[in-house]
Amino acid sequence: MTMDAFKFEYPRVLSIAGSDSGGGAGIQADLKTFSALGCYGMTAITALTAQNTCGVRAIHAVPPQMLRDQIDAVMEDIGADAVKIGMLHSPEIVQTVAQAIDRHAMQHVVFDPVMVATSGAVLIDNAAIEVLVRELFGRAAVITPNLDEAALLVGYPLGSKQDMERAALDLLAKGARAVLLKGGHLPGHNVMDLLLSAGGEKRWMEAPRIDSPNTHGTGCTLSSAIAAYLALGASLPDAVQQARNFVREALQAGAQVFTGKGSGPLNHGYAPIAMRARRY
């Protein structure tokens, strides 16, 4: 069959992130999200973790050359309409990903600076933080830290809406093109997130808090959903809003489901969309 015979292609999204053996976060959550939103998901694994709903037991690093080979294999053959970047635990891995972004001219890069798991486990070397800021902030369309991750990046705790806005501005000053600062860790009946771009656009998004013990992988799911909607052609503000809606509904759908003895996963498959195909 010749190339001329193909008329359609799938929206393609690559996840460059760690593996969660428990299936709730990392590339497992990303692939479930891509599939649920009708996209074709691919992965390049940065690290293997031994974890479950109760916590992380061990982390095994993937050699940088192996990560490079995974990315090149995908991009040289299939390509990607959007990229989600998650757990990058060492300076060498950060630099490998930064070089790949340039080498393949990756578009619509969503960077979730995964530093602290839902369980509280630290997932990144201190030495990697400075390299991460220098190499990836300017290469990503948006970064999506939570309050704990933002605090590590800016060097002070975030305890209020005013702190969130200050931190977002500081992250832009460090080179980020846009920041989605997730305020779910602030107390209160409502959850507030802030989207701030280097161009000055500011959007606060607020919604009632969903009472659920099953929040493992929420950040991974949000960032991968943003990447999926960008691959489908949405603008960044629209992709963020639609991704927030997806996460909220997945949280609600999984709130009363028992999966493990700790913080369980979202219900990514609560309303799956058939794989989309668009004109090639």
Number of C-alpha atoms within 10 A of each C-alpha: 5 5 6 7 7 10 10 11 12 19 25 21 31 29 29 26 27 28 26 21 17 22 19 29 30 31 32 21 28 34 24 22 30 29 21 21 24 20 27 22 22 23 21 23 23 30 21 17 19 14 18 22 23 15 17 20 10 9 16 12 16 16 12 18 12 13 22 18 12 17 24 17 13 15 18 10 8 12 18 23 22 24 30 26 28 26 25 29 27 20 19 15 24 23 19 17 22 19 15 17 18 11 11 14 10 17 17 22 25 27 26 25 27 23 25 16 16 18 14 11 12 14 18 17 12 14 11 17 20 11 17 21 18 16 19 23 24 17 23 25 20 26 27 25 25 23 21 17 20 23 17 15 20 15 10 12 15 21 14 12 15 10 15 24 18 13 23 25 18 15 24 19 11 15 17 24 19 27 25 23 24 23 23 14 13 16 11 10 11 13 17 20 19 20 23 24 21 16 9 9 10 16 13 13 15 12 13 11 14 15 12 16 17 24 24 27 24 20 24 28 30 25 32 32 32 33 36 34 26 26 23 21 14 15 13 19 18 14 21 23 15 17 24 20 15 22 23 19 18 22 24 18 17 22 19 13 15 13 16 13 9 16 21 26 27 29 22 25 15 15 13 14 13 11 14 15 14 10 8 9
